[in-house]
Amino acid sequence: MRPAKTVALALLGLALLWSAPSLGDSDGWYKWQVEDATSELYVLKKDDQPVSIRMFNPDCQTWGHKGQGISGEITDMGTLSLDDSVTMLLDIARSSELDKDVREDALFWLAQSNSDAAYVYINQLLFDS
């Protein structure tokens, strides 16, 4: 890998780590409305770790949270920028301490985000050894 690319990726990683949004203080479902998108990001937290991720489009009933593994009280965390949602998903996908299933969820939603940062990460996974 070229030095300039390595430095750029390292700086991107540091920037993403510094701006990661909080997952909340207690266990349960958390919801964010993603700016510049018609979707909502849901994260289930148990034992201080994310364990499930869902994205729903409020206009599409098939994505609604009924019957999709979301039950109980949902804490509305307000609005989240697309960049911050990508940052959160990247943090989850990169964490070797988390369960493989939640990391796969994060990777799936990163691929849907159309984000340059997500593309860099996925490209790195596919082509760097």
Secondary structure, DSSP 8 states (H G I E B T S, - for coil): --HHHHHHHHHHHHHHHHT-----SSSEEEEEEETTSS-EEEEEEETTEEEEEEEE-TT-GGGSSTTTT--S-EEEEEEE-HHHHHHHHHHHHH-TTS-HHHHHHHHHHHHHTT-HHHHHHHHHHHH--
